[in-house]
């Protein structure tokens, strides 16, 4: 996924000069921890569709927000991975851990 600043203080060309490539959700969080002053471990991070496809830059633009505040645009969707059960590796949609027999 590509990301760039979400700011009204730059033209699209200026903003594109700051594009970064990130691999996954963990890389997005690491980027926010380093570069977004308002980010805290308890912050809620969302990535949602923003407008329509931007033909100028060939992006399916999405807005990355931290605690409801816009901070980045991305070139596509990204979802937070579902938490996994430490016993079986499945998602946490099953009974509590102490009832998990290690099967998905």
C-alpha positions in Angstrom: 0.0 0.0 0.0 1.1 3.5 -0.7 0.4 6.4 1.7 0.8 10.1 1.6 0.0 13.1 3.8 -3.7 14.1 4.1 -3.3 17.9 4.3 -4.8 20.9 2.6 -1.5 22.7 2.8 0.0 20.9 -0.3 -1.0 20.5 -3.9 -1.5 17.0 -5.2 1.9 17.1 -6.8 3.6 18.2 -3.6 1.8 15.5 -1.6 2.9 12.8 -4.1 6.5 13.8 -3.4 6.0 12.4 0.1 4.5 9.0 -0.9 5.8 6.0 1.1 5.3 2.3 0.5 4.1 0.2 3.5 3.7 -3.5 3.6 0.8 -4.2 6.0 -1.2 -3.1 9.0 1.8 -3.5 11.4 3.9 -1.2 9.1 1.1 1.3 9.1 1.0 1.4 12.9 4.8 1.6 13.0 4.7 4.6 10.6 2.0 6.3 12.7 4.0 5.7 15.9 7.0 7.4 14.4 5.4 10.2 12.4 2.0 11.0 13.9 2.3 13.0 17.2 -1.2 12.3 18.3 -0.9 8.5 17.9 -1.0 6.5 21.2 -1.1 2.7 21.7 -4.8 3.1 22.6 -5.6 5.0 19.5 -8.3 3.8 17.1 -7.0 3.6 13.5 -9.4 3.4 10.6 -9.0 3.2 6.8 -12.1 4.1 4.9 -13.0 4.9 1.3 -12.5 8.5 0.4 -14.5 9.9 -2.6 -14.2 8.2 -6.0 -11.2 6.8 -7.9 -8.6 9.5 -8.4 -7.6 9.3 -12.1 -4.9 12.0 -11.6 -2.8 9.7 -9.5 -4.4 6.3 -10.3 -5.4 5.7 -6.7 -8.5 4.1 -5.2 -8.1 6.7 -2.4 -8.8 5.8 1.2 -8.5 8.0 4.3 -6.4 6.9 7.3 -7.6 8.4 10.5 -6.3 8.2 14.1 -9.0 8.7 16.7 -11.2 10.3 14.0 -8.6 12.7 12.8 -7.4 12.5 9.1 -3.7 11.9 8.8 -2.9 10.0 5.6 -4.4 9.0 2.3 -3.7 5.5 1.0 -4.0 4.0 -2.5 -6.4 1.3 -1.4 -8.1 -0.4 1.5 -6.4 -2.1 4.4 -7.9 -3.9 7.3 -6.7 -4.5 10.8 -5.9 -8.2 11.1 -8.3 -10.2 13.3 -6.8 -11.2 16.7 -5.8 -14.9 16.7 -6.3 -17.4 19.5 -2.9 -18.2 21.1 -4.0 -21.9 21.5 -5.2 -22.7 18.0 -4.3 -19.8 15.7 -7.9 -19.3 14.7 -9.8 -16.0 15.1 -11.2 -15.1 18.4 -14.8 -15.9 17.3 -14.8 -19.2 19.4 -15.3 -19.8 23.1 -12.8 -18.3 25.7 -9.2 -19.5 25.5 -9.5 -21.9 28.4 -12.2 -23.8 26.5 -10.1 -23.9 23.3 -8.8 -27.4 22.6 -6.2 -26.2 20.0 -8.4 -26.8 17.0 -9.6 -24.3 14.4 
